[in-house]
Amino acid sequence: MRIGIVTLGCSKNSVDSEVLASNLLQSGFEVKHEYDKSDVVIINTCGFIADAKEQSIDTILTYGFLRKKRKIKKLIVVGCLSERYMKDLEIEIPEVDAWFGVLQWDEVVKYLNKSFSQYELINRELSTPEHYAFLKISEGCDRICSFCAIPMIRGKHISREMDSLIDEAKLLAEKGVKELIIIAQDITTYGIDIYKKQMLAPLLESLVKIDGIEWIRLHYAYPSTFPDDVLELMAKEEKICKYIDIPFQHINEDILHKMKRGHKRDSIEDFVERTRKLIPNIAIRSTFIVGFPGETDDDFRELLDFIKSAKLDRVGAFTYSEEEGTAAAQLENSVSNEEKIERLEEFMAVQQEISLEKNQSFVGQKLKVIIDDFEDGVYIARTEFDSPEVDNIVLVSSEKPLNIGEFYTVSITSADYFELEAEVV
Ligand code: SF4
């Protein structure tokens, strides 16, 4: 990342800029004492007399214009003028990303290191096929689910700035990505830390405008705080897949309470009902834990009954695993490993039949699919109701060659537990 330092005012300021440049060089940045199409511009201002102040403001406004047009990634102002009038200037010129006073070089370097890691994130090498990519919108989690070590490992929830996510999504689209898979520990809390409110819907509204992105898929939501505006947007916006991954973990009230999930059976049932009413064809994916400490046979039967009646579209299940340092690790009445495995097998057998029934209901229908791969003479594709690696696949046969990463309309000819077969229309 190239940084251009624009120095105004006296020779003392020039020396200050040289010191700043050497600090930045030591931190691995490329630095020039001019703009020269840099990614970041730092203006070292002068506030000595009226003329100097005016020149500083004019210069800030000039580069502010470039920042607004996204020709530069960050605009930073340092030096005398900034030291004297920072509070007023912050309000007057919002195009500036950060203001620092005189000689605050460590702070400038820290700020840029943080931004630089975002830049790295944006320019990462994809490990997925070229046509889909994950977009991680936040890190960490503020919740206290008793079985989960994530908040201890990943720390508190921190959202990424919306601008940075949009830049990343545009870059991904330019590289050929057509499907964005939005991920976070809990996507429903996106934005609360930096914008003081849930911002998933506004983020999605911006992402759907990006040319080239055709599908946006949502993974890992928390049931009780799922925002209505996201469901409403999903119902009307074609680019947002009719798909939601929302781990419920259990249905028994006592177990949910011990899991410290912060919601009851009602809110899960309410979410399923509300969502299906608004988006009848939505695929709801969820995950569950079996064998949580204290889970009795009756509790497990209650979970099975829920699975049978709710008929969720995609379901994963895990046996409870005790994680060191979590609240659940202190709980008594653990379920034996043998029992946990038996419950898991019974659970998955029930869901398998539901999956078969759901898949067979697609036979004869025409669906839009994306081709992920070609193996043994068959194209491997997915519908909008399926996420890569974890959900169903569609095996497409075609006499004409198809392109990997392209969308096609197919007619479903047969269905199995986790696979559909289809022909190109
Ligand atoms: S299970 Fe999910 S929501 Fe709960 S603490 Fe862990 S990461 Fe957060």
Residues whose N, C-alpha, C, O or C-beta is under 5 A from the ligand:
A	BS01	SF4	C141 R143 I144 C145 C148 I150 Q185 D186
